[in-house]
Amino acid sequence: MKLVRFGGSGQEKPGLIAADGSLRDLSAHVKDIAGDTLLPQSLAALRSLDWAALPVVAGTPRIGPCVGQVGKFVCIGLNYSDHAAESGMAVPREPVMFMKATSAICGPDDEVVLPRGSEKSDWEVELGVVIGSPAKYVSEADALSHVAGYCVVNDLSERAFQLESTGQWVKGKSADTFGPIGPWLVTADEVPDPQALSMWLEVDGHRYQQGSTATMVFGVAHLVSYISQFMSLQPGDIISTGTPPGVGLGQKPPVYLRAGNVMRLGIEGLGTQQQRVVASL
């Protein structure tokens, strides 16, 4: 299934993309694509619905973040060896884990607002993993059974805030609108191998990133298991799994986002995003 949330910011309704490509309203069946809706039994109930009997959503409403009420937004850094090299950092011996504020989350096509004082805002296409059942101390062999599905994430970063001042990476990762997710949550049954997905990102039509989840240092199953050793993961939590090479920081000379730029990005089978960059209010 391709689950989606549509409508104005903060007023999103649950829906799905039907087999004929139409947007169908799920409001009569679930309150939101969030929390308990992502449990295996809840997804099974949605899967059994006759999509042709669901109301068609007219027009072209805004598509919101594909998951609501996200409890944790866990990110993995330097998870592609070639990206670590372009960043001038060593390939880590274990996953580099940090948090991104959930207030950064926005829709896949919403405007990205540069934070005040930003001079080095950057892009990162990433595979997002959405947890579907509670995971605590899970084995790598069992880890994927706790995944509800996958989505596209643009893990935007302000590099000066992230790397050139004191404190943790979270400062450079958490500006409002720095976490577009979606357009859809594609359930795990439609992604047989999360380590075989091509991914790309363009700015103003120039392709900067072209990669594959096949080159992750630590795969999805390892990451879910690893994170669950340090904190419990709950339905609706998101893990952003790292980015391939081609970020602005790695260009020679570096290239950073400016107001007026347009980013387009996508992952095989998971849809595409497009964001226009605007200056801080």
Secondary structure by P-SEA (a helix, b strand, c coil): ccccccccccbbbbbbbccccbbbbccccccccccccccaaaaaaaaaccccccccccccccccccccccccbbbbccccaaaaaaacccccccccccccccccccccccbbbbcccccccbbbbbbbbbbcccccccccccccccccbbbbbcccccccccccccccccccccccccccccccccccccccccccccccccccccccbbbbcccccccaaaaaaaaaacccccccbbbbcccccccccccccbbbbcccbbbbccccccbbbbbbbbccc
